[in-house]
């Protein structure tokens, strides 16, 4: 069974707190069913949609340092 993908953002886009001054960053927004991610340098290029469970797993891995 596939996990439903989120659709349409429901909140403001927020930049990562780890964003550099050179613009190399991503933005995230709440989306119906999960989170949306886009490149802040080119916001019109599209976005990735992530369901809640995989997004939560990713955030835990980043915070714990297991991604490198």
C-alpha positions as CSV (number, residue, x, y, z in Angstrom):
1,X,0.0,0.0,0.0
2,X,1.4,3.4,-0.9
3,X,1.5,6.4,1.4
4,X,-0.6,9.3,0.2
5,X,1.4,12.2,-1.0
6,X,0.7,15.7,0.5
7,X,-1.0,18.3,-1.7
8,X,-1.1,22.1,-1.7
9,X,0.8,24.0,1.0
10,X,-1.2,25.2,3.9
11,X,1.2,27.6,5.6
12,X,4.0,30.0,4.9
13,X,7.3,28.8,3.5
14,X,10.1,28.8,6.1
15,X,13.8,28.8,5.5
16,X,16.1,26.3,7.2
17,X,17.8,27.6,10.4
18,X,21.0,26.2,8.9
19,X,20.8,28.2,5.7
20,X,24.0,30.0,4.6
21,X,24.3,33.6,3.7
22,X,25.0,32.6,0.1
23,X,21.4,31.5,-0.5
24,X,22.2,27.7,-0.4
25,X,19.1,26.7,1.5
26,X,15.8,25.0,1.3
27,X,12.4,26.1,2.5
28,X,9.6,24.0,4.0
29,X,5.9,24.5,4.4
30,X,3.1,22.5,5.9
31,X,1.1,20.7,3.2
32,X,-2.1,18.7,3.4
33,X,-0.9,15.3,4.5
34,X,2.8,16.2,5.2
35,X,5.5,18.7,4.2
36,X,6.6,20.4,1.0
37,X,10.2,21.3,0.3
38,X,11.6,23.7,-2.3
39,X,14.8,25.4,-3.3
40,X,14.8,29.0,-2.0
41,X,16.9,30.2,-4.9
42,X,14.4,29.0,-7.4
43,X,11.0,28.7,-5.7
44,X,9.1,28.5,-9.0
45,X,11.1,25.4,-10.1
46,X,8.8,23.1,-8.2
47,X,8.6,21.3,-4.9
48,X,8.9,17.9,-3.3
49,X,6.1,16.5,-1.3
50,X,6.7,14.2,1.7
51,X,4.1,12.4,3.8
52,X,4.2,12.9,7.5
53,X,5.9,9.5,8.5
54,X,8.8,9.7,6.1
55,X,9.4,13.4,6.9
56,X,9.4,12.7,10.6
57,X,11.9,9.9,10.1
58,X,14.2,12.2,8.0
59,X,14.1,15.0,10.7
60,X,15.0,12.5,13.5
61,X,17.9,11.2,11.4
62,X,19.2,14.8,10.8
63,X,18.9,15.7,14.4
64,X,20.6,12.6,15.6
65,X,23.5,13.0,13.2
66,X,22.9,9.6,11.5
67,X,22.9,11.1,8.0
68,X,26.5,12.2,8.1
